[in-house]
């Protein structure tokens, strides 16, 4: 009897450890009770998590990663046949404008990089560049919805929600999907929480937004006077009452998601403060990210926190650089030198530090890092004030690193002036299909039945960009 009881206790402990590490396949009832339980990918994948560095406002590809010597030669000339409705301000279209930044080639790949990125230029051989991206709107809100959800309209699930729906979470004690925004009183991106919403998916898959100031999440500390035993008893009672609801069944996903959200909040009171605490990181690592530099300290802290979260099993982290619009984001309608120069200075060292830190910890191979915004900017100048550039939905650049991506490669090209995507075009659907593929998810098979039909992130389009796969 003692031998049997001892073995049984050991197996129970083993089952608990396997469950905590996502190695125990859940039963149907357990999956309904915990919709964030880890699911196997649809096919073998390199990437387990994503860090999306979102340059909100629309960074100019012709001033960052897409070198155009013809733009130098054509500076000051009119762009023949230009449709003034391409950008947003139709009455402020000026002549062609060369990049005001210096350019040089870096790495074994010989990648052209503007002098906006002195630190990131050292990592170009880790990056795969998509130079021929294009989108469907020249306005911030619909373009933000498009790049995040695959639709220019509100109400659709974002990439992070689809990813956590497809794969679940590897952490029982932290949110599966976390969003951080610009903390410098610049506001949230246009569309706000709809950019990280779950749409018609169960609400458990929506992003958890961390406040840039004060406690990052509400109720992260237990109520005063509430001991652990009392709080545990309260949650157990609440769960029993919820499960006694008339019509409730074991596979009631929405109710299971609500119960699990209470349980996750309880577990987070212990795990989240430790995960968000970067003060105990070694001094040399803080310097690597730029935490000792006032101009980039806020973004450095978010990048370091992102590494700590993926290290602890968080699936998807999205960090927004820039707030509402214009000079408060990468929306350089005026003074492209001051606008892009300022935001690049805030993000260059932190992102370079993140790539270096992930690599030295062996995490880069399983973490997909993404850089980009909602659209690009026009090669012509915008009249009024210091020279700037209007929105350009016809061409922009993204880069990806780690997580099964081939480094130092370039896919597609814009025309000689950077006006339109011209070679091997990449739609937003293609970008999303590629991201899901790197995570072991087939974009055509990852579906959710809603309103009488199956929906997917890529709608009825999308091709994986295979030239950048390692």
C-alpha positions in Angstrom: 0.0 0.0 0.0 2.8 2.5 0.9 4.7 1.7 -2.3 1.6 2.2 -4.4 0.7 5.4 -2.6 4.2 6.7 -3.0 4.3 6.0 -6.7 0.9 7.6 -7.1 2.0 10.8 -5.4 5.0 10.9 -7.6 2.9 10.5 -10.8 0.6 13.3 -9.6 3.6 15.6 -9.1 5.0 14.6 -12.5 1.6 15.3 -14.2 1.6 18.8 -12.5 5.0 19.6 -13.8 4.2 18.4 -17.3 1.1 20.5 -17.3 2.9 23.6 -16.1 5.4 23.3 -18.9 2.8 22.6 -21.6 3.9 19.0 -22.1 0.7 17.3 -21.1 -2.0 17.2 -23.8 -5.2 18.6 -22.2 -8.5 16.7 -22.2 -11.4 18.3 -23.9 -12.9 19.3 -20.6 -9.6 20.8 -19.4 -9.2 22.6 -22.7 -12.6 24.2 -22.4 -11.8 25.2 -18.8 -8.5 26.7 -19.9 -8.6 28.0 -23.4 -5.0 29.3 -23.1 -3.7 25.8 -22.6 -0.7 25.0 -24.8 -1.7 23.5 -28.2 0.7 21.8 -30.6 1.6 23.7 -33.8 0.2 22.4 -37.0 3.6 21.5 -38.3 7.2 21.8 -36.9 8.2 25.4 -36.3 11.3 27.3 -35.1 9.5 30.3 -33.6 7.7 30.0 -30.2 7.1 33.7 -29.5 6.9 37.0 -31.3 8.2 40.5 -30.3 6.6 43.1 -32.7 8.4 46.5 -32.6 5.7 48.7 -34.1 6.9 52.1 -35.4 3.6 53.9 -35.2 2.8 56.6 -37.7 4.5 55.2 -40.8 8.3 55.3 -40.9 9.8 56.4 -44.2 11.4 53.5 -46.0 13.4 55.8 -48.3 15.0 57.3 -45.2 15.6 54.1 -43.2 16.2 50.8 -45.1 15.5 51.4 -48.8 18.4 53.3 -50.3 17.5 55.2 -53.5 20.4 56.9 -55.3 18.0 57.9 -58.1 16.1 60.0 -55.6 19.4 62.0 -55.1 19.7 62.6 -58.8 16.1 63.6 -59.2 15.9 65.9 -56.1 13.7 68.9 -56.8 12.1 67.5 -59.9 8.3 66.8 -60.3 7.2 63.2 -60.2 5.6 62.7 -63.6 2.1 61.2 -63.5 1.9 61.3 -59.7 -1.6 60.8 -58.3 -2.0 63.4 -55.6 -4.6 61.2 -53.8 -1.9 58.7 -53.0 -1.1 60.6 -49.8 -3.4 62.3 -47.3 -2.8 66.0 -48.0 -3.6 66.4 -51.7 -2.9 70.2 -51.7 0.5 70.0 -50.2 2.4 67.9 -52.8 5.9 69.1 -53.5 8.7 67.9 -55.7 10.9 64.8 -55.3 13.1 65.0 -52.2 16.3 63.1 -51.5 16.9 61.5 -48.1 18.4 64.1 -45.8 20.3 61.3 -44.0 23.7 59.7 -44.8 23.8 56.1 -46.0 26.5 53.3 -45.9 26.7 49.6 -46.4 27.0 47.2 -43.4 27.6 43.6 -42.7 28.6 40.7 -44.9 25.3 41.2 -46.7 26.3 44.8 -47.7 23.0 46.1 -46.6 22.4 49.9 -47.1 21.3 51.6 -43.8 20.8 55.3 -43.2 22.7 56.9 -40.3 19.5 56.9 -38.3 20.5 53.5 -37.0 24.2 53.4 -35.9 23.5 50.5 -33.5 21.0 48.4 -35.6 23.3 48.6 -38.6 25.6 46.2 -36.8 22.8 43.5 -36.9 21.7 43.6 -40.5 23.0 40.1 -41.1 20.4 38.8 -38.7 17.6 40.6 -40.6 15.4 39.6 -43.5 14.1 42.7 -45.3 10.8 42.9 -47.2 11.2 46.0 -49.4 8.0 45.6 -51.4 5.2 45.8 -48.8 2.0 47.6 -49.7 -1.3 48.1 -48.0 -4.9 49.3 -48.7 -5.3 52.6 -47.0 -3.5 55.9 -46.7 -5.2 56.8 -43.4 -3.8 55.8 -40.0 -6.7 54.1 -38.4 -7.7 51.8 -41.2 -4.1 51.2 -42.1 -3.4 50.3 -38.4 -6.3 47.9 -38.4 -5.1 46.4 -41.7 -1.5 45.7 -40.5 -2.8 44.4 -37.1 -5.9 42.4 -38.1 -5.8 41.9 -41.9 -8.8 44.2 -42.4 -9.2 48.0 -42.7 -12.4 47.7 -40.5 -12.8 47.4 -36.8 -14.0 44.3 -35.1 -11.5 41.7 -36.4 -9.0 39.7 -34.3 -5.4 40.9 -34.4 -2.3 38.8 -35.2 -1.5 38.3 -31.5 -5.1 37.0 -30.8 -4.9 34.6 -33.7 -1.5 33.3 -32.5 -2.7 32.7 -28.9 -5.9 31.1 -30.2 -3.8 28.7 -32.4 -1.0 27.9 -29.9 -2.2 28.8 -26.4 0.2 30.0 -23.9 3.4 28.5 -22.4 2.9 30.5 -19.2 0.2 29.8 -16.7 1.0 32.9 -14.6 1.3 35.7 -17.2 -0.8 36.9 -20.1 -0.3 35.2 -23.4 -0.4 38.5 -25.3 1.0 41.8 -24.0 1.0 45.3 -25.4 3.2 48.2 -24.4 2.6 51.8 -25.7 4.6 55.0 -25.8 4.9 56.4 -22.3 5.8 60.0 -23.1 2.3 61.6 -22.9 1.9 61.1 -26.7 -1.3 59.0 -26.4 -2.2 55.6 -27.8 -2.1 54.8 -31.5 -5.2 55.7 -33.5 -7.9 53.0 -33.0 -6.4 52.4 -29.6 -7.3 49.0 -28.1 -9.0 47.8 -31.3 -5.4 47.3 -32.6 -4.9 44.5 -30.0 -8.4 43.3 -29.7 -9.7 39.7 -30.1 -12.6 40.8 -32.3 -15.0 37.9 -32.7 -12.6 35.4 -31.0 -13.3 34.7 -27.3 -12.1 37.7 -25.2 -9.4 35.7 -23.4 -7.3 36.1 -26.6 -7.2 39.9 -26.6 -3.9 41.7 -25.7 -3.2 42.9 -22.2 -2.2 46.5 -22.3 0.5 47.5 -19.7 0.2 51.1 -18.4 3.3 53.1 -19.2 3.1 54.7 -15.7 2.3 53.4 -12.3 1.1 49.9 -11.8 1.1 48.3 -15.3 -2.1 46.3 -14.6 -5.1 47.0 -12.4 -5.3 45.0 -9.1 -1.8 43.6 -9.5 -1.6 43.5 -5.7 -4.0 41.7 -3.4 -6.6 43.8 -1.6 -5.5 45.1 1.8 -6.3 42.6 4.5 -7.0 39.8 2.1 -4.8 36.8 2.8 -3.9 34.2 0.3 -6.2 31.5 1.8 -9.2 33.8 1.9 -8.6 34.9 -1.7 -8.2 31.3 -2.8 -11.5 30.3 -1.1 -13.2 33.3 -2.7 -12.1 32.3 -6.2 -13.1 28.6 -5.6 -16.6 29.7 -4.5 -16.9 32.0 -7.6 -15.9 29.1 -9.9 -18.4 26.7 -8.3 -21.2 29.3 -8.7 -20.3 30.0 -12.3 -20.3 26.3 -13.1 -23.8 25.9 -11.6 -25.2 28.4 -14.1 -28.2 26.9 -15.9 -27.3 25.5 -19.3 -23.6 25.3 -18.5 -21.7 22.4 -20.0 -18.1 21.3 -19.8 -17.3 22.7 -23.3 -18.7 26.2 -22.6 -15.6 28.1 -23.9 -16.8 31.6 -23.0 -17.6 30.8 -19.4 -14.4 28.8 -19.1 -12.5 31.7 -20.4 -14.1 34.0 -17.8 -13.3 31.6 -15.0 -9.7 31.2 -16.3 -9.3 35.0 -16.4 -10.0 35.2 -12.7 -7.5 32.4 -12.0 -4.9 34.0 -14.2 -5.3 37.4 -12.4 -4.8 35.6 -9.1 -1.6 33.8 -10.3 -0.3 37.1 -11.8 -0.3 38.8 -8.5 2.8 36.6 -7.7 4.4 36.2 -11.1 3.8 39.5 -12.9 5.6 41.8 -10.4 8.7 39.6 -10.8 8.5 39.5 -14.6 8.1 43.3 -14.9 10.9 44.1 -12.5 14.0 45.0 -14.5 15.8 46.7 -11.6 17.7 43.5 -10.6 19.1 43.0 -14.1 22.9 43.4 -14.1 24.4 46.8 -14.9 26.1 45.8 -18.1 22.8 44.5 -19.5 21.0 47.7 -18.7 23.7 49.6 -20.5 23.4 47.3 -23.5 19.7 48.3 -23.9 20.4 52.0 -23.1 18.7 52.2 -19.7 21.4 54.6 -18.7 20.6 57.0 -21.5 17.7 59.4 -20.8 16.7 59.8 -24.4 15.9 56.1 -24.8 15.3 54.8 -21.3 11.6 54.3 -21.7 11.9 52.1 -24.8 14.9 50.3 -23.4 12.9 49.3 -20.4 10.1 48.0 -22.6 12.5 46.0 -24.8 14.1 44.5 -21.7 10.7 43.7 -20.2 9.8 42.0 -23.5 12.8 39.7 -23.3 11.9 38.8 -19.7 8.3 38.0 -20.8 9.2 35.7 -23.7 11.7 34.1 -21.5 8.8 33.2 -19.1 6.5 31.9 -21.8 4.6 34.9 -23.1 3.6 34.2 -26.7 3.2 37.7 -28.2 4.6 41.1 -27.2 3.9 44.2 -29.2 5.7 47.5 -28.4 4.5 50.8 -29.9 7.0 53.6 -30.5 5.1 56.8 -31.0 1.6 57.9 -30.0 -1.4 59.5 -31.6 -0.2 61.4 -34.7 2.2 63.8 -36.4 5.2 64.8 -34.4 4.1 62.5 -31.5 4.8 59.5 -33.7 6.8 58.5 -36.8 4.3 60.6 -38.9 6.8 62.9 -40.4 4.6 65.3 -42.4 6.9 68.1 -41.3 10.6 68.1 -40.4 11.5 64.6 -41.3 15.0 65.2 -39.9 13.7 66.1 -36.4 10.8 63.6 -36.5 12.6 60.5 -37.6 15.8 61.5 -36.0 14.2 61.7 -32.6 12.3 58.5 -32.8 15.2 56.6 -34.2 17.4 57.8 -31.4 14.8 56.5 -28.9 14.6 53.1 -30.4 18.0 52.3 -32.1 20.0 51.2 -29.1 17.2 49.4 -27.3 16.3 47.3 -30.3 19.9 46.5 -31.0 20.4 45.5 -27.4 17.3 43.3 -27.6 18.7 41.4 -30.6 22.1 41.0 -29.0 20.6 39.9 -25.7 18.2 37.3 -27.3 21.1 35.9 -29.3 23.5 35.5 -26.4 20.8 33.7 -24.4 20.0 31.3 -27.2 16.5 32.8 -27.5 16.7 34.5 -30.9 16.3 31.2 -32.8 12.9 30.7 -31.2 11.8 34.4 -31.0 10.6 36.1 -34.1 11.4 39.9 -33.9 9.4 42.1 -36.3 10.0 45.8 -37.1 7.7 48.1 -39.1 4.7 50.4 -39.2 1.3 50.8 -40.9 2.6 52.2 -44.2 5.6 54.1 -45.7 6.1 57.6 -46.9 6.2 59.3 -50.3 9.4 60.2 -52.1 8.0 63.6 -52.8 8.1 66.4 -50.2 5.1 67.8 -48.4 4.8 71.6 -48.6 4.6 73.7 -45.4 7.1 74.1 -42.6 10.3 72.1 -42.6 10.5 69.4 -45.3 8.5 66.3 -44.6 6.8 63.4 -46.3 3.1 62.3 -46.7 1.7 58.8 -46.2 2.5 56.2 -48.8 0.4 53.0 -48.8 2.0 51.8 -52.1 5.4 51.0 -50.6 7.1 50.3 -47.3 9.7 48.1 -45.7 9.5 45.5 -42.9 12.3 43.4 -41.4 12.1 40.2 -39.5 14.9 38.5 -37.4 15.3 35.2 -35.5 12.6 32.6 -35.3 13.4 30.7 -38.5 14.2 33.7 -40.6 17.2 33.7 -42.9 19.5 36.6 -42.0 21.0 39.2 -44.4 18.5 38.7 -47.2 16.4 41.1 -49.2 13.1 40.3 -50.7 11.3 42.4 -53.3 12.1 46.0 -54.4 10.4 49.3 -55.0 10.8 51.3 -58.1 13.9 53.5 -58.6 12.4 56.3 -56.6 10.7 54.3 -53.8 7.3 55.3 -54.9 5.6 51.9 -55.5 6.4 48.3 -54.7 7.6 46.9 -58.0 9.2 43.5 -57.7 7.9 40.5 -55.8 5.2 42.5 -54.0 4.3 41.6 -50.4 0.7 42.3 -49.3 -0.3 42.5 -45.7 -2.0 39.1 -46.1 1.4 37.7 -47.3 3.2 39.2 -44.3 0.6 37.6 -41.9 0.8 34.3 -43.7 4.6 34.3 -43.3 4.4 35.2 -39.6 2.0 32.4 -38.9 4.1 29.9 -41.0 7.2 30.7 -38.9 5.1 29.8 -35.8 4.0 26.4 -37.3 0.5 27.6 -38.3 -1.0 27.2 -41.7 -2.9 30.5 -42.4 -5.5 28.7 -44.5 -6.2 26.1 -41.7 -6.2 28.5 -38.7 -9.9 29.4 -38.8 -12.8 30.4 -36.5 -16.5 29.8 -37.3 -18.4 33.1 -37.0 -21.5 34.6 -38.5 -22.1 31.5 -40.6 -18.7 31.0 -42.1 -15.1 30.3 -41.3 -12.9 33.3 -40.9 -9.1 33.5 -40.9 -6.5 36.2 -40.4 -5.6 36.3 -44.1 -9.2 36.3 -45.3 -9.1 34.7 -48.8 -5.6 35.7 -49.8 -2.0 35.4 -48.6 1.2 33.6 -49.7 4.1 32.7 -47.5 7.3 34.6 -48.5 9.5 31.6 -48.7 12.7 33.4 -49.8 13.3 34.6 -46.3 12.8 31.3 -44.5 16.0 29.7 -43.1 
